[in-house]
């Protein structure tokens, strides 16, 4: 007998129905106590404020580029973020809150701000207002480490090769965007393309490890002091400087997400942060990484092929995809 302990007065069909109901209730409780994965999308920018070169074509305040930014925002809205995060430090949050309140009330023109051209405002403020969201959260950690810090050592040529490839990828795209031969939408879409992300991630977080027995340039910028430099592993120490900043940004994002209880966070950062942050979130079981490239489609990928192909010839490097399990890498300058 399946249930020898059941009273004979209770029909088996009724007993089965009760067990099914109990099972459903327990399953429901289990689902409610297991938190769902939160989604995070890091959108990389070649800083918009640095695009301006005193010509009308390069000015994001101009009507053409404003229309291109509007197209970019419309595509990103499909992610349906419930919080935006920007490249400002947490200590700046009161100032950002105050400025956003004025902007949202129609009492502030972004062009009146010294850095009003930046993506913090052109994307963070404008998109937040359009989506009726609170002020963007500040998640940056300020530290500057120049690409020219690593200039000598064994295998430095290997690093210089990938550094040149990274520069050859970005600089022509930026020039085209400045001269209106490439729209801002397509420019940012290409910045977030998996090929771009993978190429620059390798240049910043992989290839430098080849460089050993060298020294840092005494004149290059580095504000991230992590103690004594082991010159035998000079390239690895260089990677550590970059990674340290991004770990702190990652920690700030986690803190901001907890504070806001957001389920779909959009992080607006310089493109140099995309791959490394995606990798950190991919290793966190509480989060699901959503790639900006899935929302920013472009038919201008021929420009990536033209930039990468001459340098990648003979190296067996793919022109798409990325290192690691996240199918993404590090993009930026």
C-alpha positions in Angstrom: 0.0 0.0 0.0 1.4 3.4 -1.0 0.2 5.2 2.2 -0.2 2.5 4.9 -0.5 5.2 7.5 -3.6 6.9 5.9 -6.9 6.4 7.6 -9.1 4.2 5.5 -11.9 6.8 5.7 -9.9 9.2 3.6 -10.2 8.4 -0.1 -6.9 8.1 -1.9 -7.8 10.7 -4.5 -8.4 13.3 -1.7 -5.0 12.4 -0.1 -3.2 12.8 -3.4 -4.9 16.2 -3.9 -3.8 17.4 -0.5 -0.2 16.3 -1.1 -0.1 18.1 -4.5 -1.4 21.3 -2.8 1.2 21.0 -0.1 4.0 20.4 -2.7 2.9 23.5 -4.6 2.9 25.6 -1.5 6.4 24.5 -0.5 7.6 25.1 -4.0 6.1 28.6 -4.0 7.8 29.4 -0.7 11.1 28.1 -2.0 10.9 30.3 -5.1 10.1 33.3 -3.0 13.0 32.8 -0.7 15.5 32.3 -3.6 16.5 35.7 -5.0 16.3 36.0 -8.7 19.5 37.0 -10.6 19.8 40.8 -11.1 20.8 42.0 -14.5 23.6 44.4 -15.2 24.7 46.0 -18.5 27.9 48.0 -18.8 27.7 50.5 -21.7 31.1 51.7 -22.8 31.8 55.2 -24.1 34.7 56.9 -25.7 34.2 59.9 -23.5 31.9 62.4 -25.2 33.5 65.4 -23.6 36.8 64.5 -25.3 35.1 64.2 -28.7 34.8 68.0 -29.0 37.7 69.6 -30.9 36.3 73.1 -31.3 34.6 72.3 -34.6 30.7 72.3 -34.9 30.8 68.8 -36.3 32.3 67.4 -33.1 30.0 69.2 -30.7 27.4 66.9 -29.0 25.3 70.0 -28.4 24.7 70.3 -32.1 21.3 69.2 -33.5 22.8 66.3 -35.6 24.7 64.7 -32.7 21.8 65.3 -30.4 19.6 63.3 -32.7 22.2 60.5 -32.8 22.3 60.4 -29.0 18.5 60.2 -29.0 18.7 57.2 -31.2 21.3 55.6 -28.9 19.1 56.2 -25.9 16.1 54.7 -27.6 18.0 51.5 -28.3 19.3 51.3 -24.7 15.8 51.8 -23.3 14.9 48.3 -24.5 17.0 47.0 -21.6 14.4 48.6 -19.3 16.9 49.7 -16.5 15.5 50.6 -13.1 18.7 52.3 -12.1 21.5 54.1 -14.0 25.1 54.3 -12.7 27.7 56.8 -13.9 31.4 57.5 -13.7 31.4 59.7 -10.6 32.6 58.8 -7.2 30.1 58.0 -4.4 31.2 61.2 -2.5 29.8 63.2 -5.4 26.3 61.7 -5.0 24.8 64.7 -3.2 26.0 67.1 -5.9 24.7 64.8 -8.6 21.3 64.4 -6.8 21.0 68.2 -6.6 21.9 68.8 -10.2 19.6 66.1 -11.4 16.7 67.5 -9.4 17.2 70.9 -11.1 17.5 69.3 -14.5 14.4 67.1 -14.0 12.4 70.2 -13.0 13.5 72.0 -16.1 15.7 74.5 -14.2 19.1 73.4 -15.5 20.5 73.4 -19.0 23.2 70.8 -19.4 25.2 73.2 -21.6 25.6 75.4 -18.6 27.8 72.8 -16.9 31.6 72.7 -17.4 31.4 69.0 -18.4 27.9 69.1 -19.7 29.0 67.3 -22.9 30.0 64.1 -21.0 28.0 60.9 -21.1 27.3 61.4 -17.3 24.9 64.1 -18.4 24.1 63.5 -22.1 23.2 59.8 -21.3 22.9 59.5 -17.5 20.7 62.6 -16.8 18.8 62.6 -20.0 18.0 58.9 -20.0 17.1 58.9 -16.3 14.6 61.7 -16.9 13.1 60.1 -20.0 12.6 56.8 -18.0 11.3 58.7 -15.0 14.1 57.3 -12.8 15.8 58.7 -9.8 19.2 60.4 -10.1 22.0 58.2 -11.5 24.1 56.5 -8.9 27.8 57.4 -8.6 30.1 54.3 -8.8 33.5 55.4 -10.0 36.8 55.2 -8.1 39.2 57.8 -9.5 42.7 56.6 -10.4 44.7 57.3 -13.5 47.2 54.9 -15.0 48.7 55.9 -18.4 49.2 53.5 -21.2 52.7 54.9 -21.6 53.6 53.9 -18.0 54.9 50.5 -19.3 57.7 51.4 -21.7 60.5 48.9 -21.3 61.4 45.4 -20.3 61.7 42.0 -21.9 59.0 41.3 -24.5 58.0 45.0 -24.5 57.5 44.7 -28.3 54.6 42.3 -27.7 52.9 44.8 -25.5 53.6 47.6 -27.9 52.1 45.6 -30.8 48.8 45.1 -29.0 48.8 48.7 -27.7 49.2 49.9 -31.3 46.3 47.6 -32.4 44.1 49.1 -29.7 44.9 52.6 -30.8 44.5 51.8 -34.4 41.0 50.5 -33.6 39.8 53.6 -31.8 41.5 56.6 -33.3 40.0 56.3 -36.8 36.5 55.7 -35.4 36.8 58.8 -33.2 38.1 60.9 -36.1 35.1 59.8 -38.3 32.7 60.6 -35.5 34.3 64.1 -35.1 33.9 64.7 -38.8 30.3 63.4 -39.0 31.3 60.5 -41.3 30.3 58.1 -38.6 27.3 58.7 -36.4 27.6 58.8 -32.6 25.2 55.9 -32.5 27.4 53.7 -34.7 30.6 54.9 -32.9 29.3 53.8 -29.5 27.9 50.6 -31.0 31.3 49.8 -32.3 32.9 50.7 -29.0 30.7 48.0 -27.4 31.1 45.4 -30.2 32.6 42.1 -28.9 35.5 42.5 -31.2 36.5 45.8 -29.8 35.9 44.7 -26.2 38.1 41.6 -26.7 40.9 43.4 -28.5 41.4 46.0 -25.8 40.9 43.6 -22.9 43.8 41.6 -24.2 46.0 44.7 -24.6 45.3 45.9 -21.0 44.7 42.8 -18.9 46.6 40.0 -20.7 49.5 41.0 -23.0 51.3 43.2 -20.4 52.0 40.0 -18.4 54.6 39.1 -21.0 56.7 42.0 -20.1 59.3 41.3 -17.4 62.5 42.8 -15.9 61.6 46.4 -16.7 60.8 49.7 -15.1 57.9 52.2 -15.3 58.3 55.5 -17.1 59.2 58.2 -14.5 57.2 60.8 -16.4 54.0 58.9 -17.2 50.9 59.4 -15.1 50.0 56.9 -12.4 48.0 57.9 -9.3 47.4 54.4 -8.1 50.1 53.5 -5.6 50.0 49.9 -4.6 53.4 49.8 -2.9 56.8 48.6 -4.0 57.0 47.6 -7.7 58.4 44.2 -8.4 60.4 45.0 -11.5 60.9 41.4 -12.4 57.1 41.2 -13.0 56.7 44.8 -14.3 53.9 43.9 -16.7 52.0 42.0 -14.1 52.2 44.9 -11.8 50.9 47.2 -14.5 47.8 44.9 -14.9 47.4 45.0 -11.1 47.1 48.8 -11.2 44.3 48.7 -13.7 42.5 45.8 -12.0 42.6 47.4 -8.6 40.6 50.4 -9.8 38.1 48.3 -11.5 37.6 46.1 -8.4 36.7 49.2 -6.4 34.3 50.3 -9.1 32.7 46.8 -9.0 32.4 47.1 -5.2 30.7 50.5 -5.6 28.2 49.1 -8.2 27.3 46.3 -5.8 26.8 48.8 -3.0 24.6 51.0 -5.2 22.5 48.1 -6.4 21.9 47.0 -2.8 21.0 50.6 -1.8 18.5 51.0 -4.6 17.3 47.4 -4.7 17.6 47.6 -8.5 17.0 44.5 -10.6 18.3 45.9 -13.9 21.3 48.2 -13.6 22.8 50.1 -16.5 26.3 51.2 -15.9 27.6 54.1 -18.1 31.4 54.1 -18.1 34.4 54.7 -20.2 34.8 51.9 -22.6 38.0 50.8 -20.9 35.9 49.3 -18.1 33.5 47.1 -20.1 35.3 43.8 -20.3 36.8 43.6 -16.9 33.6 44.6 -15.1 31.6 42.1 -17.2 34.1 39.4 -16.2 33.6 40.2 -12.5 29.8 40.1 -12.7 29.9 36.9 -14.8 31.6 35.2 -11.8 28.9 36.5 -9.4 26.0 34.0 -9.2 23.7 36.8 -8.1 24.0 38.6 -11.4 23.4 38.0 -15.1 25.5 40.0 -17.6 23.6 41.6 -20.5 25.9 42.8 -23.3 25.3 46.3 -24.7 26.1 44.9 -28.2 22.9 43.0 -28.1 21.0 46.3 -28.0 23.3 48.4 -30.2 23.3 46.8 -33.6 25.3 48.4 -36.4 26.1 47.7 -40.0 29.4 49.6 -39.8 31.6 46.6 -38.6 33.6 46.9 -41.7 35.6 49.6 -39.9 36.6 47.1 -37.3 37.8 44.7 -39.9 39.8 47.3 -41.6 41.5 48.3 -38.4 42.2 44.9 -37.0 42.9 42.7 -40.0 46.4 44.1 -41.0 47.6 43.7 -37.4 46.0 40.3 -36.8 47.3 38.7 -39.9 49.3 35.7 -39.0 48.4 35.8 -35.3 45.5 33.4 -35.4 43.4 35.9 -33.5 39.7 36.0 -34.1 38.0 39.2 -35.2 35.1 38.6 -32.9 34.4 37.1 -29.5 36.6 37.5 -26.5 38.7 35.7 -23.9 37.1 34.0 -21.0 33.7 32.6 -20.2 31.8 35.8 -20.6 32.3 36.3 -24.4 33.5 39.8 -23.6 36.7 41.5 -22.8 38.0 45.0 -22.1 37.3 47.8 -24.4 38.7 51.3 -24.2 41.8 53.4 -24.3 
